[in-house]
Amino acid sequence: MTKLVFRCSAILYAVVLASCVSAPDPTGIPALQIPKDATGWSVQGKAALTNAEGTQTISVRWVHPDHENDRVRLSGPLGAGAIELYRTGERLYWINDELEQPLSALPMHSEARSAALNLPLATVSNWLLGYPDDVDGWTVDVTQWQQVDDWRLPRKIQATRADTSLKLVLLSWNLAVIP
């Protein structure tokens, strides 16, 4: 009988211990959600763009210095094929040989260029902060949260539109200038 009680106690202890070390529920993150109008932040991560032609995986660095500007650096494996996109107000462009070029001239696969042209860059900064506004036919879901400093921020985001899916994994935040 003593062995049975000991075994049951050991099993119960193991179950309790296992529940303590399991990943926390994303809704249980005690931090506050960062304000939607926050500026002066940057984030680095990975993105997977899937459409009828397949899946492309890229590294992303997004800088949001203020409400009128965004700078997005996209690169392939080991930094290959890096492109920087800029948003100033409603203007979207990239720099090639020190000249502003329209996004339609991006040296990318046609499907990736099409997705970049159709991505509402002015709204994506809201998505990155955890405000998944559905815009221009895009449906956006934050699928996992993380705590950064005192803030609750997305770790994983999924956006879909027609036959295009964009998955973002946000790995490294810089919130140094956010009050």
RABELLIN-V653424 format. One record per run of one state. SS is the DSSP state (H for helix, E for strand, L for the rest). FROM is the first residue (numbers start at 0). LEN is the number of residues. If there is no record, write none. Layout:
# RABELLIN-V653424
<<SS FROM LEN> <SS FROM LEN>>
This chain:
# RABELLIN-V653424
<<L 0 1> <H 1 20> <L 21 4> <H 25 3> <L 28 3> <E 31 2> <L 33 7> <E 40 11> <L 51 2> <E 53 13> <L 66 2> <E 68 7> <L 75 1> <H 76 3> <L 79 3> <E 82 6> <L 88 2> <E 90 6> <L 96 2> <E 98 4> <H 102 3> <L 105 4> <H 109 9> <L 118 2> <H 120 8> <L 128 10> <E 138 10> <L 148 2> <E 150 11> <L 161 2> <E 163 11> <L 174 5>>
